[in-house]
Amino acid sequence: MNKNTKLNKGIFFVIEGIDGAGKSTQIKMLADWLTASGYDVVVTREPTDESVYGRTIRAGMYGERSTPEEELDLFILDRKEHIRNLIAPALKQKKIVICDRYYFSNIAYQGAAGLDTGDIRRLNEAFSVIPDAVFYLRISVDEGLHRIQNIRNSELTSFEKADFLHKVKEIFDAMADEYFHRIDASVGAKEVSEQVVEIVKEMLYR
């Protein structure tokens, strides 16, 4: 493929899933494939590292958590800056943006913490860019925790307790947006990547 493949418009992909689902691996594999195919790709994540709100969220993951309401407020403030400063400009420049987590994680995680999932969605969709595709990497909680503890070899954050993750997964599993693609992430990384790339190809080449 041409090394300067042009798009008629920017495309926005989001990778979602519970912790341990393999999002980072799949984002790299998808970005590498797109770049090799000649596309201009921007990889980003939420919460961000750039805003004070994102850094506050990340600092709280391993310490004393804020209330779900405070967490949601921080995520929304971080997301508004993220869209204004990075996502919207990149899409305007007809780039492909791949985001590790987006407001669907807010729906799942803050929803699991007791907030109304419909309210979380409405608050976010009032200002957010709607993705062209969300790839939900579906995996069991047991497997996710196994990967975190034995492969990632890092301590669990306040968002990574088993009972809590079961609630998170239930909310993710119930999402049924037309752009929401469920991917079996229990198989090997290569097989997961092939599933994602096939969907992306259909979108790019139709």
C-alpha positions in Angstrom: 0.0 0.0 0.0 1.0 3.6 -0.6 3.1 5.1 2.2 1.0 8.2 2.2 -2.5 6.7 2.2 -5.1 9.5 2.2 -8.4 9.4 4.0 -11.5 11.5 3.2 -11.9 12.1 6.9 -10.3 11.2 10.2 -11.2 7.9 11.8 -11.5 7.4 15.6 -11.0 3.9 17.1 -11.3 3.1 20.8 -10.0 0.0 22.6 -11.9 -1.0 25.7 -12.0 -3.8 28.2 -11.4 -4.8 31.8 -7.9 -4.6 33.2 -5.7 -7.4 31.8 -7.7 -7.7 28.5 -4.6 -6.9 26.5 -5.5 -3.4 25.3 -1.9 -2.0 25.2 -0.7 -5.0 23.1 -3.6 -4.7 20.6 -3.2 -0.9 20.3 0.4 -1.3 19.4 -0.4 -4.1 16.9 -3.2 -2.1 15.2 -1.1 1.1 15.1 1.8 -0.8 13.6 -0.4 -2.4 10.9 -2.0 0.9 10.0 1.3 2.7 9.9 2.8 0.0 7.7 -0.2 0.4 5.4 0.6 4.1 5.0 -1.9 5.7 7.4 -1.0 8.6 9.7 -1.8 7.3 13.2 -2.1 9.0 16.6 -2.1 6.8 19.7 -3.4 8.2 22.9 -5.1 7.1 26.2 -7.4 8.2 29.0 -6.9 9.3 31.6 -4.3 11.4 29.9 -0.8 12.3 31.2 -1.1 15.8 29.8 -3.7 17.4 32.0 -3.7 18.0 35.7 -7.1 16.2 35.8 -5.6 13.0 34.2 -2.6 13.1 36.4 -4.8 13.4 39.5 -6.8 10.4 38.4 -3.7 8.3 37.8 -2.2 9.3 41.2 -5.4 8.2 42.9 -5.4 4.7 41.3 -2.8 3.4 43.8 -3.9 5.6 46.7 -7.0 6.7 48.4 -9.8 6.9 45.8 -12.1 9.9 45.3 -15.8 9.4 45.4 -17.3 8.1 42.1 -18.8 11.5 41.5 -15.5 13.2 42.0 -13.8 10.6 39.7 -16.4 11.2 37.0 -15.9 15.0 37.2 -12.2 14.6 36.8 -12.6 12.2 33.8 -15.0 14.7 32.1 -12.6 17.6 32.6 -9.7 15.5 31.4 -11.7 14.3 28.4 -12.8 17.8 27.4 -9.1 18.9 27.2 -8.2 15.7 25.4 -10.8 16.2 22.7 -10.0 19.9 22.3 -6.2 19.6 22.3 -5.6 16.3 20.6 -8.5 14.2 19.3 -10.5 16.8 17.4 -7.4 18.4 15.7 -6.0 15.0 14.7 -9.3 14.0 13.1 -9.6 17.3 11.4 -6.1 16.6 9.9 -7.6 13.3 8.5 -5.5 11.1 10.8 -6.5 7.8 12.5 -6.8 8.2 16.3 -6.5 5.1 18.5 -7.5 5.7 22.1 -6.9 3.4 25.0 -10.1 3.8 27.0 -12.8 6.5 26.5 -16.1 7.3 28.1 -17.3 3.7 27.8 -14.8 3.0 30.7 -16.5 5.7 32.7 -19.9 4.1 32.1 -18.5 0.7 33.2 -16.2 1.7 36.1 -18.1 4.5 37.6 -21.3 2.7 36.9 -19.9 -0.3 38.8 -19.2 2.1 41.7 -22.9 3.1 41.9 -23.5 5.9 39.5 -26.3 5.8 36.9 -24.9 4.5 33.6 -27.4 6.4 31.5 -26.5 9.7 33.2 -22.7 9.0 32.6 -23.4 8.4 28.9 -25.6 11.5 28.5 -23.0 13.7 30.3 -20.2 12.5 28.0 -22.1 12.4 24.7 -23.1 16.0 25.2 -19.6 17.0 24.2 -17.6 13.9 23.1 -16.6 12.8 19.6 -18.4 9.6 18.9 -16.0 6.8 17.8 -16.2 5.2 14.4 -15.5 1.8 16.2 -15.1 0.6 19.7 -13.2 -2.7 20.1 -14.3 -4.3 23.3 -11.7 -7.0 24.3 -13.8 -9.5 26.2 -12.1 -11.6 28.7 -13.1 -13.3 32.0 -12.3 -11.5 35.3 -10.2 -14.5 36.4 -8.1 -14.4 33.3 -7.7 -10.6 33.5 -6.5 -10.8 37.1 -4.2 -13.7 36.3 -2.5 -11.6 33.5 -2.2 -8.6 35.8 -0.6 -10.4 38.7 1.5 -13.0 36.9 2.3 -11.5 33.5 2.2 -7.8 34.1 3.7 -8.4 37.6 2.3 -5.3 39.1 0.2 -4.5 42.1 -3.6 -4.2 41.7 -5.0 -0.7 41.5 -8.2 0.3 43.3 -10.1 -0.4 40.1 -8.8 -4.0 39.8 -10.5 -6.0 42.6 -12.4 -9.1 41.5 -15.8 -8.2 42.8 -15.6 -4.8 41.3 -14.4 -6.1 38.0 -17.3 -8.5 37.7 -19.7 -5.5 37.9 -17.5 -3.6 35.4 -17.6 -6.6 33.0 -21.4 -6.9 33.3 -21.8 -3.3 32.2 -19.4 -3.7 29.3 -21.2 -6.8 28.2 -24.5 -5.0 28.1 -23.3 -2.3 25.7 -24.9 -2.6 22.3 -24.0 0.4 20.3 -23.8 -0.2 16.5 -20.2 0.7 16.5 -19.4 -1.6 19.4 -17.4 -4.8 18.4 -17.0 -7.6 20.8 -13.6 -9.3 20.4 -12.8 -12.6 22.1 -9.6 -11.7 23.9 -9.1 -15.0 25.6 -7.1 -16.3 22.6 -3.6 -15.4 21.6 -2.6 -11.8 20.8 -2.1 -12.6 17.1 -5.6 -14.1 16.8 -7.1 -11.0 18.6 -5.2 -8.7 16.3 -6.5 -10.5 13.2 -10.1 -10.1 14.4 -9.5 -6.4 14.9 -7.7 -5.8 11.6 -10.5 -7.6 9.6 -13.1 -5.1 11.0 -10.8 -2.2 10.3 -10.1 -3.3 6.7 -13.9 -3.4 6.1 -14.2 0.1 7.3 -11.2 1.4 5.4 -11.8 -0.3 2.1 -15.6 -0.1 1.7 
